[in-house]
């Protein structure tokens, strides 16, 4: 086994990215900060951590990650299976003033000077930059309405996902885990130029033992509490377009007043992931595939259970009706989507009017799950999902769709 192949394999796993076409779609997304609860006492702790750090924020959300991405624990998270708020996770978020850090990131706040700007708000809110600045500078009613609109539809839709990932040994307990760990060690040794023959000898064992690798993930969802009162206090007393020692001190003193509201949690089924399409010398990719598939599954469940977390996607064509959603978003032939028209009001605010309902066409559903193409999954090469109209008027490219539930 050549060292070059090992390095190329690992590099390929790190280079996998989200669907490139999605970057061309202009619409307002909610924002996410994603955190891993890493159990240092369990098998594959370091591999799971490495895999998690490679997983991008779901492409229907804005990336609002902070510098701290991993919470290390040396034991199982007590009460992880409960639907209630987990005190250890909440304590971590509060102690690290995560809510205020999320606010600071929204306004590109300089930690040392306190200077802020509205560039990210304008960019994610799709505002006309010149008009936005003009209205704010004049302190007009329209400018205030635009700020309220940004708060309701952007800042107030900032979420934190805390992913408690645990390895589940399906096959032979410690013996299986030990065998896989031995193979990880062989690969590391091969990368340094030693024990290359050991890697070749262990490939056959790995093919058998890795089949039992799976993870269970409890995902806890929090939402930034951004009310009119909090926004007013921030803009009046803490927002400084230029360095301002007083406003900097005001924000620092008020950091404990910013909060995250617990929304709820879901748990992945822990089903075994198929490792078709992955070379035997890419165990890091195997771990990532298991983790990413389970996290995607939880994001779908959270959206179905909590309407405030539900995402929108634009129609990319209307003849036929298509959109960049698929099995990663939980789409099936029975799923229904409402079609929304975005209306900008005179005061600068936005609202969403339902103009129809669509449903995926069976056998034309895109399998956009991680590594579905390499796996050879049906529908993996479609590039989009095709829909039929259930009701409504004529649709236009760029209208937004949002999944409906039967609840």
N, C-alpha and C positions, 0 to 999 in steps of 0.2 A: 504494500500500500504506500503510495507516494505521499510525502508530506505536503506537496503542492496541492493534491486533491483534497486533503483535509482542510487546508487553509481556504481554498476556493469554496468548499462546501459551507464552511462557517461564514464566510463573507457573503455568500448568496443568501443565507438565512437572515442576515442583518439588513440586506438590501431590499427585502420584500416590502412594498408600500401599498397604500390604498389605491383604488381605481383612479387613474389620472384624470379621466374625463370629469370627475366630480368637482375639480377645482374651477371649472368654467361656469358652474352654476351659481348665480347670484341670488341669494335669499337669506333671510335671517335665521340663524341657527342658535340653539341654546349652547351654553358653554360648559365644559367639563374639566374637573381636576380629578385625576384617577390615582389612587393610592393602593399599595400592596401591604397586606399584613403577612409578613414573612416569618414562618415558624423555623427558627434556627435549630430546633431539636429534631426535625423530621428529615427523612430521606429526601434528597434532591433539593434541599433548601436553596443552595447557591444556583443550581440550574434553573429552578423556578423563578428566582429573582432575576437572573439574566434574561430569561425568556420574557418576563413581564416588562422589563425596561425596553424591550424591542417592540412591544405591542403599541401601535399608534392609537390615538383617541379615535373612536368611531367616526367615520367620515360624515355623518349627519350632524356632528357637533363641532363647535370651535374648541381648539386646544387651549385650555386655560390652566395648564399644569404649573405647579410651583417647583422650587428646587428640591424639596423633600418628597420623594416618591415611595419610600419604603419605611414601614414601621416594623422593626424587628422584635419578635417575641420568642422567649425560650420555652414556651409551652403552648398547649392548645388554648384557643380563645374561649374562655368560659361564657356559656350562654349564647354561642354563635348560632345555634339552631332556633333560638327564640325569635319571634316576630317583633319583639320589643326593642327599643333603643339599647344599644350595647354600651354600658358605662365606660368601659376601657377605651373604646374607640372615640366616644364623645369627649372623654377627658384628654385624649391625645390631640383632638382637633381644637379644643378650647385652650389647652396649655400652650399650643403653638400659634395661637391667635390666627388660625387659618382664615376665618371670615374676613378679618381686616386685611390680610395679605391678598385675598382675592379682590377686594375692593381696590387696594393699591395697584394691583396689576391692571385693572380696568382703566385706570387713569395714568398709567405709565409713571407712577409716583417714584421720584428719586428718594431713596432711603436716607441719603445724607442731607439733602437740601429741602425735601418736601415738595419740590416743584412737580406740578402735574400738567397733563394736557388731555385733550379730547380725541386724539388721533385714532385710538382703537375703537372708541364709541362710534365715531364717524364711519370708520372702515366697516365694522361689523353691522352697523345700522343702515348701511347703504345710503347715508345722507349725502346730499350735495354739499361738499366741504365749504365752499364759499358762502352759500346761503345759510348753512348751519352757523358758521362763525359770525356772520352778519347779524342774524337774529339774536344770538347770545350776547353780542356786544351791545346791542340796542336795548337789551333786557325787555324785549317785547313779549306780549302774551303768547305769540306763536313760538318764540324761543323757549319759554317756560314749558309749553305743551310738548315741544320736541324733546326736551330733557325728560319730562314725565313719560313720554312714549319710549324713550331709550331705557328708562328705568324699568318699565313694565315688561317690555318685550325682549330686553337684552340682559341688563344687570340682574334683574329679578329672576331671570332664568339661568342662573349660574348654579351648577350642581357639583357635588362631591361624591365620587364613587369609591367606597372602601372595599377592596376585594380580599376576603379571607380565603386564601388558597391552601388546600390540604391535599397531599398526595395520598391516593388510595391504592394499596397493593392488592390486586385482584387474584393473582395466581398463587405464588408459593411463599407469601409472607417475607420474612427477613432473608430467606435464601434467594428469592427473586431480586429483591432490592440490592442485595450484596453483589449479585452477578452483574447488574447493570452499573452499579457504582464502579466495579472493577473495570468495566469497559470504558467508562468516562475517564478513569485514571490512565488507561492505556492510550487513549487519544491525546490526553494532556502530555504524556510522556513522549508520544510520537512527534508532537509539535516541537518538542525540544531536541529531537534528534536521537532519542534513545528508545529501546524496546519496541521498535517498529514491527518486528515479527509478532510480538504479543498481540498487537492490534488485529493482524490478519487472523490469528488463531481464535480470537474472541468474536469475530464478526458473526459466525454461525450461532453462537450462544445468544448474542444480542438480538438477532432476528426473532428468536423464540421468547426471550424474556421481556422485550420491550412491548410485546403484544398486550401485556397486562397493565401497561402504564395508563393511569387515568387520574383525574383530579376532581375534587368537589370544591365548588366555590360558593361561599356566602357573600353576596354583594349588598352592602348597606348604602342607602341613598340619602343624601342630605341636600338641602337647598338653601342658598344664601337668603337671609331675611333682609330685604331691601324695601322699606316702606317709604311713604312720602315724608314722614317726619325725619327718618334717618337720612334720606337724600337731602332734605332742606338743610339739616345741620351740617352735613358734609360740604355742600356747595357754599354755604355762608361762612362757616368757621374754619374749614380744614382744607379746602381746595385753593391752591395757589398757583397761578399761571407763571409766576416768577418765584424765585427763592424767597420764602417768607418765614422767619424763625417762629413767629407767633402761631401761624397756621400749622406749621410743622409740629410744634409742641401740642397744639390742640388735637391733631390727629393721633399723635403718640399717646396722649392721655386718654383718648376715647377708644383705643383699640379693643378694650374689653367690652365695649357696648355693641360691637358688631357680632352677629350670631348666625349660626347655621341651624335650620329647622330639620329635625329628623322626619323623613318621609316614609320610609319602609325598607323592607329587604326581601330578597328572593334567594333561592338556592338552586344551583345547577343540578341536573339529574345525576351527574357523575358517570354518564355513559362512556364506554370505551371509544376512543377516536380511531378511525382508520388511518394507518400510516402508509397507505399506498402512495407512491409518488415521491417518497423520501428515501434518499440513499442511506445505506446502512452506516455510513461514516458521518451522519449528520444528527446525532442524538439531541443536540441543542434545538434543532428544528422540530424534532418529535415532541419535546417538552413544550415548545412554543405553540405548536398546533393544538395540543390538548388544552393548554391554558386559554388560548385565544378563542377556540370554539366554545368553551364553557362560559367565558366572559361575554361573548356575543349573545349566547343563549340567555344569560341573565339580563342583559340590557333590553332584549326583546320583552322578557317577562315584566321587567319594571315599567316599560312603556305601556304594556297592556293593563297593568294593575293601577298605575298612577297617571292620570290624564295629563297632569302638568308637565310630565317628563316626556310626553309623546312628541316625536319629531315630525317635520314636514320635509317633503322632497319635491322638486319641480318636475313637471312634465317636460320631456325632452323632444317629444313629437306628438302630433294629434292624429295623424293618418299614416300608420296606425298609432294608437295611444301607447306611449312607452315612457318608462321612468327608470332611473338607476337605483332600483330597490330589488331585493331578491331574498333568497333563502337565509342570508345572514340577518336580515331584518325580520325573519319569521314568516315570510310570505308563502302562502299556500293557495290552492285553487279556491278555497273557501273564504279567503281574506277579502274584506271590502274596504275601499278607501273613499273618503269624501274628497271632492275636488273643491279647492278654495281659491277665491279671487281676492287678491290683495287690493284694498282700497285706501288711498291716502286722503285723509280728511283735510278740510280747509286750514285747520289749525296746525297741521303737520303730523298729526298722529296717524297710525295705521289701524285698520281692522280687517278681519277675514270673513268673507261671505261665502257660504256653501252654495255652489252652483251645480252640483251633480254628484253622482256616485259611480265608481268603476270597480271592476273585479278582474283579477288575473285570469288569463287563459291557460288552461291546463296544458302542460308540455311546452309552454313558452315562458316559464318562470326561470329566471336567471339564478344559477347557483353561484353566488358571489362569496361563499364562505372561504376562509383562509385556506389556500392551497387546493381548492376544488379542481382547478385545471390540472395540476400535477397528479391529482388523485384520479383523473379521468371521469369525474362525476357528470351525470347527465345534466345538460343545461349550463355547464360551466363556461362554455365559449359563446354564449348568447350576447353578453355585454349589456343587457337590459332585460326588463320584464315587459311583456306586451299585455295590454288590458282590453276588455270590452266595456262599453258603456252600459250601465244599469239604468241610469236616469240622468236627466239634466239637459242643459242647453249645449250649444257648441262650445267646445273648449279651445283654449289657446295655449301655445307653447309657453312655458314659464309659470303657468298656474301651479299652485302647490297642492300636493295630495297628503292626506294624513289618515292613518289606519283608524277604522272604526271598530268598536267592540260590541259584543252582544249583551253587555251588562246593562 
